[in-house]
């Protein structure tokens, strides 16, 4: 395997606080010897656990970049035991463009693992995380939201894993994140995911979906910030006393996506009317949405009904929908009012 062309300007083994870049050479029309400079912060003290925190895997999701940028500017080595690696803008070209995928190569970073050291820019970024950052980490948190085309109830998420011990560790970390909802998430296509790369490496992995619509709210950023500190305390990198700020006890609702019937996919293009709101409890066969033919008047809309009962956990965001778009996701409610424990 070829060496990665990415070179860090920080020393991951050194104690203290370092702010630098993952430097990826990129020759282009406006910079013959240019580079993609991906910001990175490393905070380290002693030999405790390593937590890798990432945002901006998709460039139009902002809770992660905001929360991790704030953390990178405030976390001090004296606060921790171990190492925290912070990459707020994982797919930096996509983040700068405000798009889900990279404007350089149309690469979706979260479908590009394990990557290639001699591939496209996006594949080179994936390869560096796969071969150089993941081996350093004990815990990985990748903060997502719905971007411009989806909206979610705010949840932390894990997947069902073949290793029951790893599954239990991931679930404990998810609960420590302490989002209002906690999801056992079903991916319709897990090939190339950062999630899968981390899980296959045997690490503790937590993802999130914290809203959407191509922006962030004060509430969704607050959930991300609390969650980051909760995970760091759970990992033992922060003391639980440091994390305890007198906030009243919180709870989370455990949700599950057991099979593909959770997903409702549009088979038409047109004007979308959502008939239920996020967080609503729905019954099987309830009307979730209607799609209107926007090329003519006088035609009845197509109704999309719930294939199962549960909680409306996700919805298509813009007012126009295309054939093949996910319209809604309905998840099972497994348990309510679970105390958030670090």
N, C-alpha and C positions, 0 to 999 in steps of 0.2 A: 504494500500500500504506500502510495506517495505521501510525503509530508504535507501537512496543511499549509497553504500559502498565507493563512492568517497568523499574524504575530501579535501577541499581547504587549502592551506597553506597561503593564503592571506585573509584579512578582507575586504569584498566588501563594507562595510559601512564606512571605515576609509578614511579620506582625505590624500592626498599625492600620491606618486608613490610607487607601490609595484610590485615586480617580484617574482613569486613563481610557484606553481604547483597545478594541480588537481591530487591528489594522489589516484590511483585505485589499491588496493591490487590484486596481481596476482601471485599465487603460481605456480611454474613451475620447470622443471628439474634442471635448473642452478641457481635457487634462490627460495628456499622453502618459504621464507617469503618476496618475492619480490613485486614490484609494478610497474605499468605503470605510469610514471610521465609526465603529459601533461603540458607543460609550459603555464603560464598565466600571463598577466600584467594587473593591475588595476591602473588607474590614475583618481583621484577624487578631485574636489574642489566644495564645496557647494551643493546645492540641485537642480541643473539643470537636463536636460534630460540625460538618459543613452543610450549609443550606444554600441551595442555588435558587434565586428568585428571578423570574423572568416575566416581562410584559412585552407588548408589541409584537407578539408572534404573528398576529394579523395587524396591519397598520391602521385600521379604522376602529380600534378598540382602545379606550382611553383610561379606564380605571387603573389598569396595571401600570402604564407609564406614569400617571400622576402619583399614585401611592408609592411607587418605587423610586421616583425622582426625589420625593420628599424624604424617604428613608435614607437614600444615598447621601443627602446633604446634612443629615442630623445624626445618624448612627455613629457612635464612637467605639473605638476598640476597648476602652475601659468598661463599656456597658455589657460586653459579651464574653462568652467562654466558647471559643471555637472560631468558625470562619463563616462569613456571609458574603456570597458573590451575587452582585446585583446587576442585572442587565435589563434596564427599563424598556429598551427599544430593540428587541431581538432581531426582527427583520427591519433594519433601519431604513433601507430604501422605500419600503412600503409605508413605514411610519411617516417619513417626510412627505410622501405623496398623499397621505390620508386614504390609502386604498388597502383592501384586504391582501392583495398580492403585489409583488414587486413590479415597479414600472420598468425595471431593467430587463427582466427575462420572463415576466408574467408568472413567476414562481410563487406558489403557495407554500410557505415554509413549513406549515403544519401538515403537509402531504409530501415532504421531500426527504424524510429520514430513511435510511442512515446518511444520505448525502454522498457527495463525491468530492475528493480534494481537487480533481481536475475537471469538475463539471461547471454548471452555470454559477453565477454569483449566489443564488439561493441555495444550491446544492453544496457549495463550499461552506456557507454559514452552517448548514445542517451538519455537515461532516465535522466541523470544529466542535460544535456542541456535543456531538455523538462521541468523538474520540478523545477530546481534551477536557471538556468541562464535566460531563457526566461521571467519569471515573473519580473526580474529586468529591462528588456530592454524596451525602447520606440521605438528604431530603431535597425534593424539588417541588416548587410551587410555580405553576404557569397560570398567570391571571388573564382570563378571557372575558369578553362580553359579546353581545350580538352583532356588533358592527352596524353597518348602515342598513342591513336587510333583515335583521332579526331583533326581537326583544324578549327578555327572559325575566321571570321572577329571580331574585338574586340568590344563587346557590353556589356552594362548593361541591365538587364532584369527584368521584372515583369510578373505577370500572370493576367488574367482577373478574377476579384473577384466579388462575389454577392453583396458586400457592396460598393455602388458607392462612398461614402465618403472615405473609406479606399483605394479604387482603385485610387482615385485622389491624395491622400497623397503619395501612393507608386510611382505613375507616376511622381510626382513632385520631389521625392527623386532620382528616376532613372535619370531624366534630370539633376539634380544637380551633379550627379556623373560625367557626362560630357564625357562619352566614345564617340569615333567617331560614333558609332551606338547605338541605344536604341531599345530594342526588347520587344514587347508583345509576350511572348513565350508560345507555346503550348507544354505541356508535354504529351507524349504518355501514360505514367504511373506515376501518381503523388502519388501513395500509398507509405507511409513511408518516404516521402521527408522531410528534414529539412524545406524547403520552405513552405510546407503545414502546418507543425506544427506552424511556426511563423505566417503565415497568419490566421490560425484558432484561434490563440491567440489574434488576433486583432491588431497586431503590424505592423509598417511600415517595409516592407521587400524589399530589392534589392539583386539580384544575378548578376553574370557576367559570360561571357565566353570570355576570353581575349587572345586567341591564342590556342596553342596546340603542339602536337608532343612530349610531354614528356619533354619539356624544356621551358625556358622563354627567351625573347629578351629584349634588352634595351628599345625598344619602348613599349612593352607590360607591363613591370614593371613600366615605367613612367606613363602609362595610369592608372594603379592600384593606384599608389601613388597620382596622381592628384585627382583621383576619391574618395579616402578615405578622403582627406582633403576637397573636395567639399561637400561630404555628412556630415562631421562633422560641416562644416559651415552652411549647410542647416538646420541641426538639432538644431543649436544654441549653440552647445558645443564649437565651435571655433567662434571667431568674424569674420565677413566677411572681415574686414580690415586685420586681420592676414592671411587670405587665399589669399588675393589679393597681388600677387607678381609681378605685372606689366606685366604678361603674356598677349599676345594679345587675343582678343575675340575668343572663339571657338564655333563651332556648332556641332550638332549631327544630324544624320539621323534616323528618326523613322521608324522601321520595324514592321511587324506583321506576325504571323504564324496563319492564321485563321482556318486551318483544316489539316487533315492528309495527304492531297495531297502535302503538303510542303516537306514531307519526301520521299526520294527514297531509297528503301531497296534492297540489292543484293539478288537475288535468285540463285546465283551461287558462287562457290569458285574459286579463281584463281588469275591471275596477273591483277592488276588494272591500267588502263590508265585514268587519269582525263583529260577531254577534255575542261574544263573551269576552270578558276582560281577563288579563293575567291574574292568577290567583283564584279565579272562580272555581267552584266545585261544579262539575258537569256530570251528567248521566249518559250512559250509552245511548246513542241515536239523537242526542241533543244537537241542534244546529249550531255549529261553531262559526261558520262564515258563509257568505254568499259572494259569488263572482258574477259581475255583470258584463255583458258584451258591450264594450265602449265604442264599437263601430256603428251601432244603430240603436234606436229607441224602440220601445214596444215589445221587447223580448224579455221573457222571465229569466231571472238569475239562476245560476246553478248553486244548489245548496251542498255544503260539505258538513257531514255529521260526524260526531264522535264515535269511534269504533269501540271505545271502552269508557267506563266511568273513571273519574279521578279529578286531579287538579290541573287546570290549564297552566302549564309551566313555560310555554314558549309560543310565540306567534310571529308571523311574517310582519315586517314593520312598515314598509312604504304602502301607499294607497293603491298602487298598481301591482299586479301579480302576474307572473309568467308561468306557462305550463312547466311543470317539474319543480316549482318552488315548494318548500315546506310551508304550509299555511299555519299549522298548529301542532303542538306536542302536548299530549295528556299523560300525566304520570300518576302512578298509584301512590296513595298516601299509606306509608308503612307505620309511622309512629309520629305522634304529635308531642310538642312541648318537652323535647329532650333537653335536659340541662346542658349547657355548654361547659365542658370541663377541659382544662389545659392538661 
